[in-house]
Amino acid sequence: MTLILRMLGNKLVVLHNQRWKIERWRTALTEASNLSGWDLRNTLDGHEAKFIRMITNQVTTKLNNKYFDVAPYQVGIDTQVLNISNYLGIGDSDDVRVIGILGMSGIGKTTIAKAIYNKFYERFEGKSFLEKVREKKLEKLQKQLLFDILQTKTKVSSVAAGTALVRERFRRLKVLVIVDDVDDVKQLHELAGNCHSFGPGSRIIITTRNERVLKEFAVDKIYRPKGMDQEEALELLSWHAFRSSCCPSQYLVLAREVVNYCGGLPLALEVLGSTLFKRIVDEWRNILDELKMVPCGEIQAQLKISYDWLNDNYKRQIFLDIACFFIGMDKNDVMQILDGCGLHAKTGIEVLLDRCLVTINGENKIMMHDLLRDMGRDIVHAEKPNFPGKQSRLWRPEDVNDVLIDKSVSTFPIELYVKRVSICK
């Protein structure tokens, strides 16, 4: 009897599922029959080939959705997207435009590029987002670009063959291509050729830390993302530290200290906000005290990438000298001092400007983000952590005083210390 009841129960479940499926089918068919289609007579002047291509593009777009997760908390992103949209002019003209997004590590270049992609990709026949180009081989990047745009695997026998194939297959297509984290203009030329490789209305976006790349590739416009203002920075920190847009009142003073330390850099706010998540006020104080002594390693590692890519030792020396001694000084005075130390100041400072490691303000003074300054000083400190007198540079008055009193402590020429430090006093 039990077996018979179980069999009847299973039969009823099957019938119920079938009835439910039938209802779903009936509903879907009803909805489909009520959908209005395109009328060839009222579309594209009755041009059948263009009409078919439009339908194909619409279907391909729907089937080929690739949507990026931009950021867990998108504070200030909409403003950045609006600003760069004015440069892009998507839909305004059929010219091919190449836009560069330039800035230091952690300023949000890739995040902005992803947000731009998500907003506009449906307006293009083909689209591709090539991420972390600096770290990948060109052959692999070319294959990805060809697959993303053509939606079919393409054999690439060599880099030159891949570049030629891009020029041949893309010149009639309206495409959106984002090339992220480029450090060498050769990568761009071998990957995509030039703006003539793409069809009318195409938009190419390049993100980089190196302004020289954008100049040599002759981009149409360069967009420089600005750091977050105080309120935006506080909101982003609050989202990561408290999972709320507002900071609890008992944390507000400490939170503003963190914001000041980060200097409007989104990466730093995200890293420190996550570090401070679910921590009590006393722990916040302890972490802030530690940061004043030892910079956050995760942030420093990202910032140090640009420094590591300085290919000449004298350029690194100039960066470290500026970080330790010359921030806020007149550029001409700094160049005179550096030239007197046997360094090629003019060329070196130009390279640091190109790589967003320093800036020159309206008063001709050399400036540097506080976190870059801390990174530079940390590099020097790491030379001999427990023996300041053995380090290549000293910037703390007490360390300088000790070395001047006991000249034997340092292996670095004391005359050079005096030459560099005396002008800073």
GIUR-V305400 format. One record per pair of residues at least 6 apart in sequence whose ideal C-beta (glycine too) atoms are under 8 Angstrom apart, sorted by the first residue. I is the first residue (numbers start at 0). J is the second residue. D is the distance in whole Angstrom. If there is no record, write none. Layout:
i,j,d
I,J,D
I,J,D
//
This chain:
i,j,d
37,50,7
37,53,8
37,54,7
39,45,6
39,47,7
39,50,5
42,50,6
42,53,7
43,49,4
43,50,5
43,53,7
56,124,6
59,124,8
59,150,7
60,121,5
63,150,6
65,120,7
65,126,7
65,128,7
65,147,8
66,117,6
67,113,4
67,116,6
67,117,6
67,128,7
68,113,8
69,76,6
69,110,6
69,113,5
69,114,5
69,117,7
70,76,7
70,110,5
71,238,8
71,239,8
72,235,6
72,238,4
72,239,7
73,114,7
74,227,7
74,231,6
74,234,5
74,235,4
74,238,7
75,227,6
75,231,5
75,235,7
75,265,8
76,107,8
76,110,7
76,111,7
76,114,5
77,114,8
79,107,7
79,111,5
79,114,7
79,224,6
80,111,7
80,114,5
80,115,6
80,118,6
82,222,7
83,98,7
83,100,7
83,111,7
83,115,6
83,222,5
84,115,8
84,118,8
86,96,8
86,98,5
86,219,8
86,220,5
86,222,6
87,96,6
87,98,6
87,115,7
87,119,8
87,202,6
87,204,8
88,96,7
89,119,5
89,122,6
89,202,6
90,122,7
92,200,8
93,199,4
93,200,5
94,199,7
94,200,8
95,194,5
95,195,8
95,197,5
95,198,8
95,199,7
95,200,7
95,201,5
95,202,8
95,203,7
96,194,8
96,201,8
96,202,5
96,203,7
96,219,5
96,220,8
97,194,5
97,202,8
97,203,4
97,204,8
97,205,7
97,216,7
97,217,8
97,218,5
97,219,5
98,202,7
98,203,7
98,204,5
98,205,7
98,218,6
98,219,6
98,220,5
98,221,8
98,222,6
99,204,8
99,205,5
99,206,8
99,207,7
99,212,8
99,213,4
99,216,8
99,218,4
99,220,7
99,221,5
99,222,7
100,108,5
100,111,6
100,112,6
100,204,7
100,205,7
100,206,4
100,207,8
100,221,8
100,222,5
100,223,8
100,224,7
101,108,8
101,206,8
101,207,6
101,208,7
101,210,6
101,213,6
101,221,5
101,222,7
101,223,5
101,355,7
102,108,5
102,208,7
102,223,6
102,224,5
102,355,6
103,208,6
103,264,8
103,302,7
103,305,7
103,355,4
103,356,7
103,368,6
103,371,7
104,208,6
104,266,7
104,301,5
104,302,5
104,304,6
104,305,6
105,264,5
105,265,6
105,266,3
105,267,6
105,298,7
105,301,6
105,302,7
105,370,8
106,224,5
106,226,7
106,264,6
106,265,7
106,266,8
107,224,6
107,265,5
107,266,8
108,179,8
108,180,8
108,206,4
108,207,8
108,224,6
109,130,7
109,179,5
109,180,7
109,206,6
110,265,7
111,206,8
111,224,6
112,128,7
112,177,5
112,179,6
112,204,6
112,206,5
113,128,7
115,177,7
115,204,6
116,126,7
116,128,5
116,175,7
116,177,6
119,175,6
119,202,8
120,126,5
120,175,6
122,175,8
123,173,5
123,174,6
123,175,4
123,200,8
123,201,8
123,202,8
124,172,5
124,173,5
124,174,6
124,198,8
125,147,7
125,148,4
125,149,7
125,169,7
125,172,5
125,173,8
125,174,4
125,175,8
126,147,7
126,148,7
126,174,6
126,175,4
126,176,7
127,143,7
127,144,5
127,147,4
127,148,6
127,174,7
127,175,8
127,176,5
127,177,7
128,147,8
128,177,5
128,179,7
129,140,6
129,143,6
129,144,6
129,176,7
129,177,7
129,178,5
129,179,6
129,190,8
130,179,5
130,180,7
131,179,6
131,180,5
132,140,6
132,178,6
132,179,6
132,180,6
132,181,5
132,186,6
132,190,7
133,180,5
133,181,6
133,182,5
133,183,8
133,186,8
134,180,8
137,158,5
137,161,7
137,186,7
137,189,5
137,190,6
138,155,6
138,157,8
138,158,6
138,161,7
140,186,8
140,190,6
141,155,5
141,158,7
141,161,3
141,162,7
141,164,8
141,165,7
141,190,6
142,152,8
142,153,7
142,155,6
142,161,7
144,165,7
144,176,7
144,190,7
144,191,7
145,153,4
145,155,7
145,161,7
145,164,6
145,165,7
145,168,7
146,152,6
146,153,7
148,168,7
148,169,6
148,172,7
148,174,6
148,176,8
149,168,6
153,164,7
155,161,4
155,164,7
158,189,5
159,189,8
161,189,8
161,190,8
162,188,8
162,189,5
162,190,7
162,191,8
162,192,6
165,190,8
165,191,6
165,192,6
165,196,6
166,192,5
166,195,8
166,196,4
169,196,6
169,197,5
169,198,7
169,201,8
170,195,7
170,196,6
170,197,7
170,198,6
171,198,5
172,197,7
172,198,5
172,201,7
173,197,8
173,198,5
173,199,6
173,200,4
173,201,6
174,197,6
174,198,7
174,201,5
174,202,8
175,201,7
175,202,5
175,204,8
176,191,7
176,197,7
176,201,7
176,202,8
176,203,5
176,204,7
177,203,8
177,204,5
177,205,8
177,206,7
178,186,8
178,187,7
178,190,7
178,191,7
178,203,7
178,204,7
178,205,5
178,206,7
179,206,5
180,206,6
180,207,7
180,208,8
181,187,6
181,205,6
181,206,7
181,207,5
181,209,8
181,212,6
182,207,7
182,208,7
182,209,6
182,212,7
182,308,6
183,212,7
184,211,7
184,212,5
184,215,4
184,216,5
187,205,7
187,212,7
187,216,5
188,216,8
191,197,8
191,203,7
193,216,8
194,201,8
194,203,7
197,203,7
205,212,7
205,213,7
205,216,7
205,218,7
207,213,6
208,304,8
208,305,5
208,354,6
208,355,5
209,308,8
209,353,6
209,354,5
209,355,8
210,221,7
210,352,7
210,353,4
210,354,7
210,355,7
211,350,8
211,353,4
213,221,6
225,263,8
226,232,8
226,262,6
226,263,3
226,264,6
227,235,7
227,263,4
227,264,8
227,265,6
227,268,7
228,263,7
229,255,8
229,258,6
232,258,4
232,261,6
232,263,6
232,268,6
233,246,6
233,254,6
233,255,7
233,258,5
234,244,5
234,245,8
235,265,7
235,268,5
235,269,7
235,272,7
236,246,7
236,254,6
236,257,6
236,258,6
236,261,8
236,268,5
236,271,7
236,272,5
237,243,6
237,244,6
237,245,6
237,246,4
237,254,7
237,272,8
238,244,6
238,272,7
239,268,7
239,269,6
239,271,8
239,272,3
239,273,5
239,275,8
239,276,7
240,246,8
240,250,8
240,254,7
240,272,4
240,273,8
240,275,5
240,276,5
241,247,7
241,250,8
241,276,8
242,276,8
246,254,5
249,280,6
250,280,6
250,283,7
253,280,7
253,283,5
253,284,7
253,287,7
256,287,6
257,268,8
257,271,6
257,272,8
257,275,7
257,283,8
257,287,7
258,268,7
260,267,8
260,271,8
260,287,7
260,290,6
260,369,7
261,267,4
261,268,5
261,271,7
261,370,7
262,368,6
262,369,5
262,370,6
264,298,8
264,368,7
264,370,6
266,298,6
266,301,6
267,295,7
267,298,5
267,370,6
270,295,6
270,297,5
270,298,5
271,286,8
271,290,8
271,295,7
271,298,8
274,286,7
274,295,8
275,282,8
275,283,6
275,286,6
278,286,7
293,377,8
294,370,7
294,373,5
294,374,7
294,377,5
298,370,6
299,370,8
299,373,8
299,374,5
299,377,6
302,370,6
302,371,6
302,374,5
303,374,6
303,378,8
305,354,5
305,355,7
305,356,6
306,315,7
306,318,6
306,356,7
306,374,7
306,375,7
306,378,7
308,354,7
309,315,5
309,318,7
309,350,7
309,354,7
311,347,8
313,342,5
313,343,6
313,347,6
314,347,5
314,350,5
314,351,7
316,342,6
317,337,6
317,342,6
317,344,7
317,347,4
317,348,7
317,351,7
318,351,6
318,356,6
318,357,8
318,375,6
319,375,5
319,378,6
319,379,6
319,391,7
319,392,6
320,337,6
320,340,8
320,342,8
320,392,7
320,419,7
321,333,7
321,351,7
321,357,6
321,365,6
321,367,6
321,375,8
322,367,6
322,371,7
322,372,5
322,374,8
322,375,3
322,376,6
322,379,8
323,375,7
323,376,6
323,379,6
323,392,5
323,393,8
323,394,4
324,392,7
324,394,6
324,419,5
324,420,7
324,423,5
325,333,5
325,336,7
325,365,6
325,423,7
326,365,7
326,366,6
326,367,5
326,372,6
327,364,6
327,365,7
327,366,7
328,364,6
328,365,6
328,422,8
328,423,8
329,362,8
329,363,6
329,364,6
329,365,8
330,348,7
330,359,6
330,363,5
330,364,7
330,365,5
331,363,7
332,422,7
333,344,7
333,348,8
333,365,6
334,344,4
334,345,6
334,348,7
335,344,8
336,418,7
336,419,7
336,422,6
337,344,4
337,347,7
338,344,5
339,418,7
340,415,6
340,418,7
340,419,7
348,357,7
348,365,7
351,357,5
352,358,7
352,359,7
356,367,7
356,371,6
357,365,6
357,366,7
357,367,5
357,371,8
358,365,8
358,366,5
358,367,7
359,365,6
359,366,7
360,366,5
367,375,8
376,394,7
379,390,6
379,391,6
379,392,5
380,390,7
382,389,7
382,390,5
382,391,6
383,389,4
383,390,5
386,408,8
387,393,6
387,395,8
387,398,4
387,401,7
387,402,7
388,398,8
388,401,7
388,402,5
388,405,7
388,408,3
388,409,4
389,408,8
389,409,7
389,410,6
390,411,8
391,411,6
392,411,8
392,419,8
393,399,5
393,402,6
393,416,7
393,420,7
394,420,8
399,416,7
399,420,6
401,408,7
402,408,6
402,409,5
402,413,7
402,416,7
403,413,7
403,416,8
403,417,8
406,413,5
409,416,7
//
